[in-house]
Amino acid sequence: MGECVLSLINREKMQITGVNNVASYDEAEIVIQTVLGILVVKGAGMHITNLNLEDGNLTVDGYINKLEFSEDKGAKLRDKSKGIFSRLIR
């Protein structure tokens, strides 16, 4: 697992490393897939000013009022279903 570093400056600029993908984006919410799971950023007037998926870097400008990490539920379901299939094959 790689490293994820998050920097928030005055709630107006966020820089993050360890970004794998941006799943969805608008001015009020950005959903980011990171090496640590899903990061949901909520705010107002947000704009992605830099995105480099090769380096895993993302910069967001705008008013940020909530950051929330959650598990990658899709990966968890895939792992669980893999376990069920492996038990059925035995």
C-alpha positions in Angstrom: 0.0 0.0 0.0 1.3 3.4 -0.9 1.3 6.6 1.1 -1.5 9.2 1.2 -0.6 12.7 2.3 -3.4 15.3 2.7 -2.7 19.1 3.2 -5.5 21.5 3.7 -4.7 25.3 3.7 -7.3 27.6 5.2 -10.1 25.3 4.1 -9.6 26.8 0.6 -6.9 24.7 -1.0 -6.3 20.9 -0.6 -3.4 19.0 -1.9 -3.3 15.2 -1.7 -1.0 12.4 -2.8 -1.8 8.7 -3.2 -4.7 9.4 -5.7 -5.7 6.5 -7.9 -8.7 8.0 -9.6 -11.4 10.7 -9.4 -14.7 8.8 -9.4 -17.0 11.9 -9.6 -16.6 15.6 -9.4 -18.8 18.8 -9.2 -18.5 22.1 -7.4 -20.1 20.6 -4.2 -18.6 17.1 -4.0 -15.5 15.3 -5.2 -15.2 11.5 -4.8 -11.6 10.4 -4.9 -10.2 6.8 -5.0 -7.0 6.8 -2.9 -4.5 4.2 -1.8 -6.3 4.2 1.6 -9.9 4.0 0.2 -12.5 6.4 -0.9 -12.2 10.0 0.1 -15.3 12.2 -0.2 -14.7 16.0 -0.2 -17.7 18.3 0.3 -17.7 22.1 -0.1 -18.7 24.9 -2.4 -17.2 26.3 -5.6 -14.6 23.5 -5.7 -12.4 23.1 -8.8 -9.7 20.6 -9.6 -6.7 22.7 -10.5 -4.2 19.9 -10.8 -4.6 16.2 -11.4 -1.7 13.9 -12.2 -2.7 10.2 -11.9 0.7 9.0 -12.9 2.2 10.7 -9.8 -1.0 10.3 -7.8 -1.3 14.1 -7.1 -4.5 16.2 -6.9 -5.0 19.9 -6.0 -8.5 21.3 -5.3 -9.3 25.0 -4.8 -12.6 26.2 -3.3 -14.3 26.2 0.1 -13.9 22.8 1.7 -16.1 21.9 4.7 -16.0 18.1 5.0 -13.5 15.4 4.4 -14.6 11.8 4.9 -12.7 8.5 4.3 -14.6 5.3 3.8 -13.8 1.8 2.8 -13.8 0.8 -0.8 -17.1 -1.1 -0.6 -16.8 -2.5 -4.1 -13.4 -4.1 -3.2 -14.9 -5.4 0.0 -17.8 -7.0 -1.8 -15.5 -8.5 -4.5 -13.3 -10.1 -1.7 -16.4 -11.4 0.0 -17.9 -12.9 -3.2 -14.5 -14.4 -4.0 -14.7 -16.2 -0.6 -18.2 -17.5 -1.3 -17.2 -18.9 -4.7 -14.0 -20.5 -3.4 -16.1 -22.3 -0.7 -18.6 -23.5 -3.3 -15.9 -25.0 -5.5 -14.4 -27.1 -2.7 
